[in-house]
Protein backbone atom coordinates (compact mmCIF):
# COMPACT_ATOMS: atom_id res chain seq x y z
CA UNK A 1 0.00 0.00 0.00
CA UNK A 2 1.04 3.54 -0.66
CA UNK A 3 1.22 5.95 2.17
CA UNK A 4 -0.29 9.29 1.41
CA UNK A 5 2.10 12.10 2.05
CA UNK A 6 0.56 15.22 3.45
CA UNK A 7 2.16 18.46 2.34
CA UNK A 8 4.32 19.91 5.05
CA UNK A 9 2.97 23.14 6.49
CA UNK A 10 5.48 25.95 6.80
CA UNK A 11 5.79 27.37 10.27
CA UNK A 12 4.53 30.95 9.98
CA UNK A 13 6.83 32.24 12.71
CA UNK A 14 9.93 30.98 10.94
CA UNK A 15 8.90 32.68 7.72
CA UNK A 16 8.06 35.98 9.42
CA UNK A 17 11.29 36.03 11.44
CA UNK A 18 13.40 35.38 8.35
CA UNK A 19 11.74 38.12 6.28
CA UNK A 20 13.70 41.06 7.78
CA UNK A 21 16.97 39.33 6.88
CA UNK A 22 15.75 38.74 3.32
CA UNK A 23 14.68 42.37 3.06
CA UNK A 24 18.00 43.64 4.41
CA UNK A 25 19.97 41.43 2.02
CA UNK A 26 17.94 42.58 -0.98
CA UNK A 27 18.25 46.25 -0.10
CA UNK A 28 21.99 45.98 0.62
CA UNK A 29 22.68 44.10 -2.62
CA UNK A 30 20.83 46.73 -4.64
CA UNK A 31 22.71 49.50 -2.82
CA UNK A 32 26.04 47.75 -3.49
CA UNK A 33 25.29 47.49 -7.22
CA UNK A 34 24.31 51.17 -7.39
CA UNK A 35 27.39 52.21 -5.42
CA UNK A 36 29.60 50.11 -7.68
CA UNK A 37 28.12 51.86 -10.75
CA UNK A 38 28.70 55.28 -9.14
CA UNK A 39 32.32 54.49 -8.32
CA UNK A 40 33.10 52.61 -11.54
CA UNK A 41 31.81 55.32 -13.85
CA UNK A 42 32.64 58.25 -11.55
CA UNK A 43 29.13 59.69 -11.21
CA UNK A 44 28.70 62.54 -8.75
CA UNK A 45 25.94 62.61 -6.17
CA UNK A 46 25.47 58.88 -5.77
CA UNK A 47 22.24 58.84 -7.76
CA UNK A 48 22.69 55.27 -8.97
CA UNK A 49 23.15 54.06 -5.40
CA UNK A 50 20.05 55.98 -4.30
CA UNK A 51 18.01 54.68 -7.23
CA UNK A 52 19.06 51.07 -6.78
CA UNK A 53 18.43 51.33 -3.03
CA UNK A 54 14.87 52.46 -3.70
CA UNK A 55 14.50 49.62 -6.20
CA UNK A 56 15.68 47.23 -3.49
CA UNK A 57 13.15 48.63 -1.01
CA UNK A 58 10.32 48.21 -3.51
CA UNK A 59 11.43 44.69 -4.45
CA UNK A 60 11.71 43.61 -0.82
CA UNK A 61 8.28 45.06 0.02
CA UNK A 62 6.79 43.23 -2.96
CA UNK A 63 8.36 39.98 -1.80
CA UNK A 64 7.15 40.55 1.77
CA UNK A 65 3.56 41.19 0.66
CA UNK A 66 3.64 38.18 -1.67
CA UNK A 67 4.86 35.86 1.09
CA UNK A 68 2.36 37.25 3.61
CA UNK A 69 -0.52 36.70 1.19
CA UNK A 70 0.65 33.14 0.47
CA UNK A 71 0.82 32.36 4.20
CA UNK A 72 -2.56 33.91 4.92
CA UNK A 73 -4.16 31.77 2.20
CA UNK A 74 -2.58 28.70 3.75
CA UNK A 75 -0.47 27.58 0.80
N, C-alpha and C positions, 0 to 999 in steps of 0.2 A: 504494500500500500504506500501511496505517496502521502507525505506529510505536507499539509498546507502551510506555507510560510506567510506569516502576517507581516505586512510592511512595518519596519521599525519606525516608531514615532521619534521625532527629533525633540530633545528636551528644549523647551522654549527659553529657559534661563541661560543655557549654554549659548544659544544663538544670540540672545540679547546682550550677554556680557562680552561676546566676541566682536560685536558690531563696532564699538568705538575704536578698537584696534584696526579693523578693516578700513574704517573711515579715515583714521590718522594716516595709515599707510598710503591710501589712495591720494589724499591731499598732499602728503609729503612728496610722493613720486611725481605728481604733476608739477609741484613747485620746483623740484630738482631739474626736471626737463626744461621748464621755463627759464630757470636761472642759468642752466647750461647754455641755452640759446643766447641769452643776454651776454654772457661772458664770451662765448665763442665768436659771436659776430659783433661784439663791442657796441651794443645798443645802450643808450643812456636812459636812465629813469626806471629800469627794471620792469618795463611794461609786459614783456613776455612772461616773466615770472608771476606778475600779478594776474595776468590773463589765464595762465595755466593753473594757478592756484584756485581761481574762481571756477574754472572748468572742473577741477578736482572736487571742490565743494559740491557743485551741482551733481556730479557723477556719484559721489558718495551718498548724497541725500536720495537720489533716485534708487540706488541699490538698497538703502535702508528701508525706504517705503515699499519697495518690491518684496523684500524679505518679510517685513511686518505684515503685509497683505497675505502672503503665502502662509504664514504661521496662523493668522487669524482665520483663514479658511480651512485650516487643518490639513494641508497637503504635506 
